[in-house]
Amino acid sequence: MSTIADNLSALFQRIGSAAQAAGRDPASIQLLAVSKTKPAAAVREAYAAGVRDVGENYLQEALAKQLELADLPLTWHFIGPIQSNKTRAIAEHFDWVHSVDRLKIAQRLSEQRPANLPPLNLCLQVNVSGEASKSGCTPEALPALAAAVAALPGLKLRGLMAIPEPTEVRAAQDAAFARVRELQASLGLDLDTLSMGMSHDLESAIAQGATWVRIGTALFGARDYGQP
């Protein structure tokens, strides 16, 4: 049975190979360890293996892990859907937010970011595949949203995040990720982040410019939804 350290080593090899194939520096691609439904002990094991950035989808689960892992210098990313009543805790306890898709949420994060903390790094989630079940703003709404969010204090707009419709067809993966990259370029803003690609499609995402790949299953194993 492979350990988290073994899985991480294999992932770094995948990222390195994908970067080489795309003519990119592997150092330009960062791994975000997605630990939803996994215990703090698994995150601690991942830290010992070299993980420094952790992504969480569920606020209460994340806050509990942050308390348990307060001795570790981890960078915490919120990557799940955001309700208005959760923005204060997110603004106070996270370094990055990848899943903003409404101006109201960005405004609340801006207002509630403590003044003693650096600006909250923020990505706008775009629903590039138009799936009704997915969060994210439409590509058509993105320019106005990005311009408004870029002007808010306490935030630093870094780029875009997307979760395209799952497919095993490489050409379809490439097309979706390329669309995200093109949308970001069309905004005309100084952005440096593309948060896209997961365990099953990270090679395609890297080929199209991903700077963060969000990895859960390939690092921690299948999720256990019996956990709180």
C-alpha positions as a LaTeX table, in Angstrom:
\begin{tabular}{lrrr}
\hline
Residue & $x$ (\AA) & $y$ (\AA) & $z$ (\AA) \\
\hline
Met1 & 0.00 & 0.00 & 0.00 \\
Ser2 & 1.57 & 3.28 & $-1.08$ \\
Thr3 & 2.19 & 5.99 & 1.45 \\
Ile4 & 1.44 & 9.68 & 1.09 \\
Ala5 & 5.19 & 10.23 & 0.61 \\
Asp6 & 5.22 & 7.68 & $-2.24$ \\
Asn7 & 2.18 & 9.31 & $-3.82$ \\
Leu8 & 3.74 & 12.77 & $-3.55$ \\
Ser9 & 6.93 & 11.57 & $-5.20$ \\
Ala10 & 4.91 & 10.08 & $-8.06$ \\
Leu11 & 2.95 & 13.31 & $-8.43$ \\
Phe12 & 6.10 & 15.40 & $-8.61$ \\
Gln13 & 7.32 & 13.07 & $-11.35$ \\
Arg14 & 4.04 & 13.52 & $-13.24$ \\
Ile15 & 4.23 & 17.28 & $-12.88$ \\
Gly16 & 7.86 & 17.33 & $-13.99$ \\
Ser17 & 7.15 & 15.17 & $-17.04$ \\
Ala18 & 4.11 & 17.26 & $-17.99$ \\
Ala19 & 6.11 & 20.47 & $-17.61$ \\
Gln20 & 8.92 & 19.11 & $-19.75$ \\
Ala21 & 6.44 & 18.06 & $-22.44$ \\
Ala22 & 4.97 & 21.57 & $-22.43$ \\
Gly23 & 8.36 & 23.28 & $-22.45$ \\
Arg24 & 7.75 & 24.75 & $-19.00$ \\
Asp25 & 9.84 & 25.04 & $-15.83$ \\
Pro26 & 8.45 & 22.53 & $-13.29$ \\
Ala27 & 9.07 & 25.15 & $-10.60$ \\
Ser28 & 6.33 & 27.30 & $-12.18$ \\
Ile29 & 3.71 & 24.70 & $-11.21$ \\
Gln30 & 2.68 & 24.24 & $-7.59$ \\
Leu31 & 0.83 & 21.36 & $-5.99$ \\
Leu32 & $-2.14$ & 22.16 & $-3.79$ \\
Ala33 & $-2.94$ & 19.21 & $-1.52$ \\
Val34 & $-6.73$ & 18.90 & $-1.27$ \\
Ser35 & $-7.47$ & 17.26 & 2.07 \\
Lys36 & $-11.27$ & 17.39 & 2.34 \\
Thr37 & $-12.66$ & 14.46 & 4.37 \\
Lys38 & $-9.09$ & 13.48 & 5.32 \\
Pro39 & $-7.89$ & 13.74 & 8.94 \\
Ala40 & $-5.33$ & 16.21 & 10.18 \\
Ala41 & $-2.93$ & 13.31 & 10.65 \\
Ala42 & $-2.90$ & 12.79 & 6.88 \\
Val43 & $-2.06$ & 16.46 & 6.33 \\
Arg44 & 0.73 & 16.18 & 8.90 \\
Glu45 & 2.10 & 13.18 & 7.00 \\
Ala46 & 1.90 & 15.14 & 3.75 \\
Tyr47 & 3.76 & 18.04 & 5.36 \\
Ala48 & 6.54 & 15.68 & 6.44 \\
Ala49 & 6.77 & 14.54 & 2.81 \\
Gly50 & 7.08 & 18.10 & 1.49 \\
Val51 & 3.57 & 19.55 & 1.14 \\
Arg52 & 3.26 & 23.20 & 2.18 \\
Asp53 & $-0.07$ & 24.27 & 0.63 \\
Val54 & $-3.37$ & 22.73 & 1.70 \\
Gly55 & $-6.78$ & 23.22 & 0.07 \\
Glu56 & $-10.07$ & 22.71 & 1.90 \\
Asn57 & $-13.67$ & 22.75 & 0.64 \\
Tyr58 & $-15.59$ & 22.73 & 3.92 \\
Leu59 & $-15.09$ & 25.58 & 6.37 \\
Gln60 & $-15.79$ & 23.86 & 9.70 \\
Glu61 & $-13.62$ & 20.89 & 8.77 \\
Ala62 & $-10.84$ & 23.25 & 7.70 \\
Leu63 & $-10.94$ & 25.34 & 10.88 \\
Ala64 & $-10.68$ & 22.21 & 13.03 \\
Lys65 & $-7.64$ & 21.03 & 11.08 \\
Gln66 & $-6.02$ & 24.45 & 11.28 \\
Leu67 & $-6.25$ & 24.31 & 15.08 \\
Glu68 & $-4.82$ & 20.80 & 15.20 \\
Leu69 & $-2.00$ & 21.70 & 12.80 \\
Ala70 & $-1.22$ & 25.18 & 14.15 \\
Asp71 & 2.38 & 24.14 & 14.81 \\
Leu72 & 3.01 & 23.66 & 11.07 \\
Pro73 & 3.80 & 26.60 & 8.71 \\
Leu74 & 1.14 & 25.64 & 6.19 \\
Thr75 & $-0.46$ & 27.94 & 3.64 \\
Trp76 & $-4.23$ & 27.43 & 3.64 \\
His77 & $-6.40$ & 27.72 & 0.54 \\
Phe78 & $-10.21$ & 27.74 & 0.52 \\
Ile79 & $-11.45$ & 26.10 & $-2.68$ \\
Gly80 & $-15.13$ & 25.31 & $-2.06$ \\
Pro81 & $-18.38$ & 27.21 & $-2.68$ \\
Ile82 & $-18.70$ & 30.25 & $-0.42$ \\
Gln83 & $-21.83$ & 31.27 & 1.44 \\
Ser84 & $-22.18$ & 34.82 & 2.74 \\
Asn85 & $-22.24$ & 33.69 & 6.37 \\
Lys86 & $-18.83$ & 32.01 & 5.94 \\
Thr87 & $-16.88$ & 34.95 & 4.53 \\
Arg88 & $-15.63$ & 36.37 & 7.84 \\
Ala89 & $-14.02$ & 33.13 & 8.94 \\
Ile90 & $-12.52$ & 32.62 & 5.49 \\
Ala91 & $-11.14$ & 36.17 & 5.44 \\
Glu92 & $-9.60$ & 35.66 & 8.88 \\
His93 & $-8.14$ & 32.16 & 8.52 \\
Phe94 & $-7.03$ & 31.60 & 4.93 \\
Asp95 & $-4.17$ & 32.84 & 2.73 \\
Trp96 & $-5.85$ & 32.07 & $-0.60$ \\
Val97 & $-9.41$ & 31.74 & $-1.89$ \\
His98 & $-9.86$ & 30.05 & $-5.29$ \\
Ser99 & $-13.65$ & 29.98 & $-5.54$ \\
Val100 & $-15.04$ & 33.51 & $-5.68$ \\
Asp101 & $-17.75$ & 33.86 & $-8.33$ \\
Arg102 & $-19.83$ & 36.83 & $-7.14$ \\
Leu103 & $-18.96$ & 40.44 & $-6.37$ \\
Lys104 & $-20.94$ & 40.32 & $-3.11$ \\
Ile105 & $-18.67$ & 37.57 & $-1.78$ \\
Ala106 & $-15.52$ & 39.44 & $-2.81$ \\
Gln107 & $-16.78$ & 42.63 & $-1.17$ \\
Arg108 & $-17.45$ & 40.79 & 2.09 \\
Leu109 & $-14.01$ & 39.17 & 2.03 \\
Ser110 & $-12.48$ & 42.60 & 1.40 \\
Glu111 & $-14.35$ & 44.23 & 4.26 \\
Gln112 & $-13.66$ & 41.38 & 6.67 \\
Arg113 & $-9.97$ & 40.77 & 5.94 \\
Pro114 & $-8.10$ & 41.75 & 9.13 \\
Ala115 & $-5.91$ & 44.81 & 8.64 \\
Asn116 & $-2.93$ & 43.10 & 10.27 \\
Leu117 & $-2.87$ & 40.37 & 7.62 \\
Pro118 & $-1.48$ & 40.67 & 4.08 \\
Pro119 & $-4.00$ & 40.93 & 1.24 \\
Leu120 & $-6.02$ & 37.78 & 0.65 \\
Asn121 & $-4.89$ & 36.08 & $-2.57$ \\
Leu122 & $-7.96$ & 35.48 & $-4.69$ \\
Cys123 & $-8.93$ & 33.58 & $-7.82$ \\
Leu124 & $-12.22$ & 33.97 & $-9.64$ \\
Gln125 & $-13.97$ & 30.73 & $-10.45$ \\
Val126 & $-15.29$ & 30.59 & $-13.98$ \\
Asn127 & $-17.80$ & 27.96 & $-15.14$ \\
Val128 & $-16.04$ & 27.29 & $-18.41$ \\
Ser129 & $-18.15$ & 24.24 & $-19.34$ \\
Gly130 & $-21.50$ & 25.84 & $-18.53$ \\
Glu131 & $-22.57$ & 23.05 & $-16.19$ \\
Ala132 & $-25.66$ & 23.88 & $-14.15$ \\
Ser133 & $-24.31$ & 21.88 & $-11.20$ \\
Lys134 & $-21.03$ & 23.81 & $-11.01$ \\
Ser135 & $-20.26$ & 27.06 & $-9.25$ \\
Gly136 & $-18.51$ & 29.83 & $-11.15$ \\
Cys137 & $-19.35$ & 32.96 & $-13.04$ \\
Thr138 & $-20.08$ & 32.80 & $-16.74$ \\
Pro139 & $-17.33$ & 33.72 & $-19.19$ \\
Glu140 & $-19.53$ & 36.65 & $-20.29$ \\
Ala141 & $-19.77$ & 38.04 & $-16.74$ \\
Leu142 & $-16.07$ & 37.57 & $-16.00$ \\
Pro143 & $-14.61$ & 40.89 & $-17.32$ \\
Ala144 & $-16.88$ & 43.10 & $-15.22$ \\
Leu145 & $-16.43$ & 40.91 & $-12.14$ \\
Ala146 & $-12.64$ & 40.87 & $-12.50$ \\
Ala147 & $-12.43$ & 44.63 & $-12.91$ \\
Ala148 & $-14.57$ & 45.22 & $-9.83$ \\
Val149 & $-12.72$ & 42.70 & $-7.66$ \\
Ala150 & $-9.29$ & 43.99 & $-8.72$ \\
Ala151 & $-10.21$ & 47.38 & $-7.24$ \\
Leu152 & $-11.17$ & 46.08 & $-3.78$ \\
Pro153 & $-8.83$ & 46.72 & $-0.83$ \\
Gly154 & $-7.57$ & 43.84 & 1.27 \\
Leu155 & $-7.59$ & 41.48 & $-1.70$ \\
Lys156 & $-5.06$ & 40.61 & $-4.39$ \\
Leu157 & $-6.66$ & 39.23 & $-7.53$ \\
Arg158 & $-4.23$ & 36.60 & $-8.76$ \\
Gly159 & $-6.08$ & 34.79 & $-11.56$ \\
Leu160 & $-8.74$ & 32.26 & $-12.45$ \\
Met161 & $-9.88$ & 28.87 & $-11.19$ \\
Ala162 & $-11.93$ & 26.35 & $-13.14$ \\
Ile163 & $-13.30$ & 22.83 & $-12.80$ \\
Pro164 & $-14.19$ & 21.82 & $-16.38$ \\
Glu165 & $-16.67$ & 19.07 & $-17.10$ \\
Pro166 & $-14.89$ & 15.75 & $-16.45$ \\
Thr167 & $-13.75$ & 13.87 & $-19.55$ \\
Glu168 & $-11.09$ & 11.32 & $-20.40$ \\
Val169 & $-10.70$ & 12.77 & $-23.91$ \\
Arg170 & $-7.43$ & 14.69 & $-23.94$ \\
Ala171 & $-8.48$ & 17.04 & $-26.75$ \\
Ala172 & $-11.57$ & 18.06 & $-24.78$ \\
Gln173 & $-9.49$ & 18.60 & $-21.64$ \\
Asp174 & $-7.05$ & 20.75 & $-23.59$ \\
Ala175 & $-9.83$ & 22.83 & $-25.12$ \\
Ala176 & $-11.43$ & 23.58 & $-21.76$ \\
Phe177 & $-8.18$ & 24.55 & $-20.07$ \\
Ala178 & $-7.09$ & 26.60 & $-23.07$ \\
Arg179 & $-10.36$ & 28.52 & $-22.81$ \\
Val180 & $-9.57$ & 29.42 & $-19.19$ \\
Arg181 & $-6.11$ & 30.62 & $-20.18$ \\
Glu182 & $-7.55$ & 32.69 & $-23.03$ \\
Leu183 & $-10.19$ & 34.22 & $-20.78$ \\
Gln184 & $-7.52$ & 35.28 & $-18.30$ \\
Ala185 & $-5.35$ & 36.81 & $-21.03$ \\
Ser186 & $-8.34$ & 38.72 & $-22.40$ \\
Leu187 & $-8.91$ & 40.52 & $-19.09$ \\
Gly188 & $-5.86$ & 42.73 & $-19.57$ \\
Leu189 & $-4.99$ & 42.58 & $-15.86$ \\
Asp190 & $-1.68$ & 41.71 & $-14.20$ \\
Leu191 & $-2.56$ & 38.14 & $-13.23$ \\
Asp192 & $-0.17$ & 35.25 & $-12.61$ \\
Thr193 & $-2.31$ & 32.31 & $-11.50$ \\
Leu194 & $-4.29$ & 29.59 & $-13.23$ \\
Ser195 & $-5.74$ & 27.16 & $-10.69$ \\
Met196 & $-6.83$ & 24.21 & $-12.82$ \\
Gly197 & $-6.21$ & 20.53 & $-13.14$ \\
Met198 & $-6.80$ & 17.66 & $-10.70$ \\
Ser199 & $-5.62$ & 14.10 & $-10.25$ \\
His200 & $-7.07$ & 12.83 & $-13.55$ \\
Asp201 & $-6.22$ & 15.73 & $-15.86$ \\
Leu202 & $-3.19$ & 17.56 & $-14.47$ \\
Glu203 & $-1.10$ & 16.85 & $-17.58$ \\
Ser204 & $-3.57$ & 18.66 & $-19.80$ \\
Ala205 & $-3.89$ & 21.56 & $-17.36$ \\
Ile206 & $-0.12$ & 21.98 & $-17.20$ \\
Ala207 & 0.09 & 21.92 & $-21.00$ \\
Gln208 & $-2.36$ & 24.83 & $-21.05$ \\
Gly209 & $-0.62$ & 26.93 & $-18.40$ \\
Ala210 & $-1.80$ & 25.81 & $-14.94$ \\
Thr211 & 0.21 & 27.26 & $-12.06$ \\
Trp212 & $-1.69$ & 25.41 & $-9.31$ \\
Val213 & $-2.88$ & 21.82 & $-9.71$ \\
Arg214 & $-5.35$ & 20.78 & $-7.01$ \\
Ile215 & $-4.66$ & 17.17 & $-6.01$ \\
Gly216 & $-6.68$ & 15.08 & $-3.58$ \\
Thr217 & $-7.25$ & 11.47 & $-4.60$ \\
Ala218 & $-3.82$ & 10.86 & $-6.16$ \\
Leu219 & $-2.16$ & 12.10 & $-2.97$ \\
Phe220 & $-4.39$ & 10.99 & $-0.11$ \\
Gly221 & $-6.36$ & 8.16 & $-1.74$ \\
Ala222 & $-10.09$ & 7.94 & $-2.33$ \\
Arg223 & $-12.19$ & 10.30 & $-0.25$ \\
Asp224 & $-14.11$ & 9.00 & 2.73 \\
Tyr225 & $-17.41$ & 10.81 & 2.83 \\
Gly226 & $-18.26$ & 9.04 & 6.07 \\
Gln227 & $-15.93$ & 11.48 & 7.80 \\
Pro228 & $-17.42$ & 14.74 & 9.14 \\
\hline
\end{tabular}
